[in-house]
Amino acid sequence: MGMIAVYPGSFDPITSGHFDIIERAGAMFDTLVVLVAINSTKESTFSCDERVEMIRHAVHAHGLTNIQVDSISDGLLVDYAEQRKAKAIIKGLRAVSDFEYEFQMALINRRLRPEIETVFLMTSAEYSFLSSSIVKEIARLDGDISGLVPQVNLRKIQAHYES
C-alpha cells in the first residue's frame, strides 16, 4: 500500500500552482489523494463534479498514475485522512500570509490526530502570485489564462465565462 498523503483544497478551478504541488507531493508519496473540499459557506464557480473532472483530466494528461481524486462535503479532514490511512496532509504555501492560518490548522489537526503530519510545500516562485480567484477574474474579463491553469482545462474554464 505504501505511504499515503491527502492534498485538500477547493480547486475552484485548479491552477498551475495547485498542479505544481500535486506533481511534487506525488513524487514524495506512494499515493496522493487530491481532495476537493466543498465549503458550504462559499459560493463556488465550478461544481464539485466539474472540479474533480478537471483535476482528473490534468493528472491523466501528465501521466501521473499514483494520484487519486476524491471529494468531501462535510466532516473533519483528519477523519477523512485517517479513513484513507494517510500519514500526511499536504498544504501549499504561497507567501507568509498563508502560513498563519495553515499553521493554526496544522496545530489543531495534530491535536485531533497526532499520528497525521502536516507537510508544507512552498509554491514554485513562478506561481507565488497565483490563486483561483485571480484566474477567475482574468477569465471573466476575457484575459489570457494560458499557463495559469493546466492546459487540458483551459478551454473548459474559458467556456464557462463565454456565456
C-alpha positions as CSV (number, residue, x, y, z in Angstrom):
1,M,0.0,0.0,0.0
2,G,2.8,2.5,0.8
3,M,2.7,6.0,2.2
4,I,-0.5,8.0,1.5
5,A,-1.0,11.7,1.7
6,V,-4.0,13.9,1.2
7,Y,-3.9,17.3,-0.5
8,P,-7.1,19.2,0.3
9,G,-8.4,22.3,-1.4
10,S,-11.4,23.9,-3.1
11,F,-9.6,23.9,-6.5
12,D,-12.2,26.2,-8.0
13,P,-10.6,25.9,-10.5
14,I,-7.3,24.0,-10.3
15,T,-4.4,26.3,-11.2
16,S,-0.9,25.6,-12.4
17,G,0.2,26.4,-8.8
18,H,-2.0,23.6,-7.4
19,F,-0.8,21.3,-10.1
20,D,2.8,22.1,-9.3
21,I,2.1,21.0,-5.7
22,I,0.3,17.8,-6.9
23,E,3.3,16.8,-9.0
24,R,5.8,17.5,-6.3
25,A,3.8,15.8,-3.5
26,G,3.0,12.9,-5.8
27,A,6.8,12.3,-6.1
28,M,7.2,12.2,-2.3
29,F,4.4,9.8,-1.5
30,D,3.3,6.4,-2.9
31,T,-0.3,7.7,-3.2
32,L,-1.5,11.3,-3.2
33,V,-5.3,11.8,-2.8
34,V,-6.3,15.2,-4.2
35,L,-9.4,16.1,-2.1
36,V,-11.9,18.6,-3.4
37,A,-13.4,20.1,-0.3
38,I,-16.9,21.6,-0.6
39,N,-17.1,24.7,1.5
40,S,-20.9,25.3,2.2
41,T,-20.2,28.9,3.2
42,K,-18.5,29.7,-0.1
43,E,-20.2,30.0,-3.4
44,S,-18.2,28.1,-6.0
45,T,-17.9,28.8,-9.6
46,F,-17.5,25.2,-10.7
47,S,-19.5,22.3,-9.4
48,C,-17.7,19.6,-7.3
49,D,-18.0,17.2,-10.2
50,E,-16.5,19.7,-12.6
51,R,-13.6,20.3,-10.3
52,V,-13.0,16.6,-9.7
53,E,-13.1,16.1,-13.5
54,M,-10.7,18.9,-14.3
55,I,-8.2,17.6,-11.8
56,R,-8.5,14.0,-13.2
57,H,-8.0,15.3,-16.7
58,A,-4.9,17.2,-15.7
59,V,-3.5,14.2,-13.8
60,H,-4.2,11.9,-16.7
61,A,-2.7,14.3,-19.3
62,H,0.5,14.3,-17.3
63,G,0.6,10.5,-16.8
64,L,0.6,10.7,-13.0
65,T,-0.5,7.2,-12.0
66,N,-0.3,7.5,-8.2
67,I,-2.7,10.4,-7.9
68,Q,-6.3,9.8,-6.9
69,V,-9.1,12.4,-6.8
70,D,-11.9,12.4,-4.3
71,S,-14.3,14.9,-2.7
72,I,-15.7,15.7,0.7
73,S,-18.7,17.8,1.7
74,D,-18.7,17.5,5.4
75,G,-16.7,16.0,8.3
76,L,-13.2,16.7,9.5
77,L,-10.2,16.5,7.2
78,V,-8.3,14.5,9.7
79,D,-11.1,11.9,10.0
80,Y,-11.1,11.5,6.2
81,A,-7.3,11.2,6.2
82,E,-7.5,8.5,8.9
83,Q,-10.1,6.6,7.0
84,R,-7.8,6.7,3.9
85,K,-4.9,5.5,6.1
86,A,-3.0,8.7,5.2
87,K,0.1,9.6,7.1
88,A,0.3,13.3,5.9
89,I,-1.8,16.3,4.9
90,I,-0.2,18.4,2.2
91,K,-0.6,22.2,2.3
92,G,0.8,24.5,-0.3
93,L,2.1,27.9,0.8
94,R,2.4,30.9,-1.5
95,A,3.5,33.5,1.0
96,V,3.9,34.2,4.7
97,S,0.3,35.4,4.7
98,D,-0.8,31.8,4.0
99,F,1.3,30.5,6.8
100,E,-0.5,31.8,9.9
101,Y,-3.9,30.2,9.1
102,E,-2.3,27.0,7.8
103,F,-0.1,26.7,10.9
104,Q,-3.2,27.1,13.1
105,M,-5.0,24.4,11.2
106,A,-1.9,22.1,11.4
107,L,-1.8,22.5,15.2
108,I,-5.5,21.7,15.6
109,N,-5.2,18.7,13.3
110,R,-2.3,17.5,15.2
111,R,-4.3,17.8,18.4
112,L,-7.1,15.8,16.9
113,R,-4.9,13.2,15.1
114,P,-1.3,13.3,16.3
115,E,-0.3,10.4,14.0
116,I,-1.1,12.5,10.9
117,E,1.6,15.0,9.9
118,T,1.0,18.3,8.0
119,V,3.6,18.8,5.3
120,F,4.0,22.3,4.0
121,L,5.3,22.8,0.4
122,M,6.3,26.2,-0.8
123,T,4.9,27.0,-4.2
124,S,7.4,27.4,-7.0
125,A,8.3,31.1,-7.4
126,E,6.5,31.5,-10.8
127,Y,3.2,30.6,-9.1
128,S,3.6,32.6,-5.9
129,F,1.1,35.2,-7.1
130,L,-1.4,32.7,-8.5
131,S,-4.8,31.9,-7.0
132,S,-8.1,30.5,-8.2
133,S,-9.7,33.9,-7.6
134,I,-7.1,35.6,-9.9
135,V,-7.7,33.0,-12.6
136,K,-11.4,33.5,-12.4
137,E,-11.1,37.3,-12.5
138,I,-8.8,37.2,-15.6
139,A,-11.1,34.7,-17.4
140,R,-14.2,36.8,-16.5
141,L,-12.6,39.8,-18.1
142,D,-11.6,37.8,-21.2
143,G,-7.9,37.8,-20.4
144,D,-5.4,35.1,-21.3
145,I,-5.2,32.4,-18.6
146,S,-3.0,30.0,-20.6
147,G,-0.1,28.9,-18.4
148,L,-2.1,29.8,-15.3
149,V,-4.2,26.6,-15.4
150,P,-3.3,23.1,-16.7
151,Q,-3.5,23.2,-20.5
152,V,-6.0,20.4,-20.6
153,N,-8.5,22.5,-18.6
154,L,-8.0,25.8,-20.4
155,R,-10.9,25.5,-22.8
156,K,-13.4,24.4,-20.1
157,I,-12.6,27.3,-17.9
158,Q,-12.7,29.8,-20.8
159,A,-16.0,28.4,-22.0
160,H,-17.6,28.9,-18.5
161,Y,-17.1,32.7,-18.9
162,E,-18.2,33.0,-22.6
163,S,-22.0,32.8,-22.0
